[in-house]
Amino acid sequence: MARRPTRRKYVMISVVAQRFQIHPQTLRLYEREGLLSPSRTEGNTRLYSEEDLRQLETILNLTRDLGVNLAGVEIILNMREKMDSMQREFERFFEYLKTHAEEFSRPSGASSPSDALIPISRVRRTQYQEIIVEDE
């Protein structure tokens, strides 16, 4: 059975402005500031995707509800993007570790402290809770 191409929904600037109760000029400002990047038609009409609308909701929550200025909004959005990227990278790394776990585990006794990248030292505590490190 053939799959139908996925169709994305787009909304014109007038609909977005009415829906969020903001002036279209405000949307143009957000675009100029790099906070939003709607798609364009061949006739240069702005088309806002669902992702753009979610981004706009975040911007409006920050500015209206929290009183953050546009410079602050830009910093927050950039940090969120970096955090999302780091989260995806961590998830990929974790998946790699899960799929290659057997390569990292050795039978007990197969390795010694001198096999470590950083040599492991023996640590013993004295009666006064001082730590004495004995290098091997």
MARGU-33111 format. One record per residue (C-alpha): y negated, x, z negated; residue number from 1. Coordinates in steps of 0.2 Angstrom, whole numbers. Each point is the difference from the previous one (the first is absolute). Layout:
<recs>
[rec [Y,X,Z],NUM]
...
</recs>
This chain:
<recs>
[rec [0,0,0],1]
[rec [-17,7,5],2]
[rec [-13,2,-13],3]
[rec [-17,-7,3],4]
[rec [-14,12,-2],5]
[rec [-9,-1,-17],6]
[rec [-17,-9,2],7]
[rec [-14,5,-12],8]
[rec [-13,-12,-5],9]
[rec [-18,5,2],10]
[rec [-16,-9,-6],11]
[rec [-18,1,8],12]
[rec [-14,6,-10],13]
[rec [-8,-17,-2],14]
[rec [16,-7,-8],15]
[rec [1,15,-12],16]
[rec [-18,-2,-5],17]
[rec [2,-19,-3],18]
[rec [17,2,-9],19]
[rec [-7,14,-12],20]
[rec [-18,-7,-1],21]
[rec [-8,15,6],22]
[rec [-12,3,14],23]
[rec [7,8,16],24]
[rec [-13,14,-2],25]
[rec [9,5,-16],26]
[rec [16,2,9],27]
[rec [-9,10,13],28]
[rec [-7,11,-14],29]
[rec [18,2,-7],30]
[rec [6,6,17],31]
[rec [-15,12,2],32]
[rec [4,7,-17],33]
[rec [18,3,5],34]
[rec [7,-12,-13],35]
[rec [7,-12,13],36]
[rec [6,3,18],37]
[rec [4,-16,9],38]
[rec [8,1,17],39]
[rec [-11,-4,16],40]
[rec [3,-11,15],41]
[rec [-4,7,17],42]
[rec [-16,-10,-2],43]
[rec [-3,10,-16],44]
[rec [2,-15,-11],45]
[rec [6,5,-18],46]
[rec [17,-7,-5],47]
[rec [6,1,-18],48]
[rec [18,2,-4],49]
[rec [9,-6,-16],50]
[rec [-1,18,-6],51]
[rec [-19,1,3],52]
[rec [-2,-17,-10],53]
[rec [10,8,-14],54]
[rec [-11,15,1],55]
[rec [-16,-11,0],56]
[rec [7,-10,-15],57]
[rec [1,17,-10],58]
[rec [-17,5,6],59]
[rec [-8,-17,-6],60]
[rec [10,1,-17],61]
[rec [-7,17,-3],62]
[rec [-18,-4,5],63]
[rec [-2,-18,-6],64]
[rec [11,0,-16],65]
[rec [-1,18,-6],66]
[rec [-17,5,7],67]
[rec [6,15,9],68]
[rec [-13,7,13],69]
[rec [6,4,18],70]
[rec [2,18,-3],71]
[rec [11,-4,-15],72]
[rec [10,-12,10],73]
[rec [3,14,13],74]
[rec [6,12,-13],75]
[rec [12,-13,-8],76]
[rec [7,-5,17],77]
[rec [3,18,5],78]
[rec [8,4,-17],79]
[rec [11,-16,2],80]
[rec [5,6,17],81]
[rec [5,18,-6],82]
[rec [10,-8,-15],83]
[rec [9,-11,12],84]
[rec [4,15,11],85]
[rec [6,10,-15],86]
[rec [11,-15,-5],87]
[rec [8,0,17],88]
[rec [3,19,-1],89]
[rec [7,-2,-17],90]
[rec [12,-14,6],91]
[rec [5,11,15],92]
[rec [4,15,-11],93]
[rec [9,-11,-13],94]
[rec [11,-7,15],95]
[rec [3,18,6],96]
[rec [6,5,-18],97]
[rec [11,-15,-1],98]
[rec [8,4,17],99]
[rec [2,18,-4],100]
[rec [4,0,-19],101]
[rec [17,8,3],102]
[rec [-8,15,7],103]
[rec [-10,2,-16],104]
[rec [14,-2,-12],105]
[rec [12,14,-4],106]
[rec [16,-1,-10],107]
[rec [-3,6,-18],108]
[rec [1,18,-2],109]
[rec [-4,4,18],110]
[rec [-17,6,-4],111]
[rec [-8,11,-12],112]
[rec [-17,2,-7],113]
[rec [-4,15,11],114]
[rec [3,-12,15],115]
[rec [-15,-10,-4],116]
[rec [-17,3,10],117]
[rec [-8,4,-17],118]
[rec [12,9,-12],119]
[rec [5,-11,-15],120]
[rec [-2,8,-17],121]
[rec [9,-4,-16],122]
[rec [-11,-9,-13],123]
[rec [3,0,-18],124]
[rec [-10,-7,-14],125]
[rec [-4,9,-17],126]
[rec [-1,-9,-16],127]
[rec [-19,-1,2],128]
[rec [1,-9,17],129]
[rec [-5,15,9],130]
[rec [7,2,17],131]
[rec [7,17,5],132]
[rec [5,2,18],133]
[rec [14,13,4],134]
[rec [1,6,18],135]
[rec [17,3,7],136]
</recs>
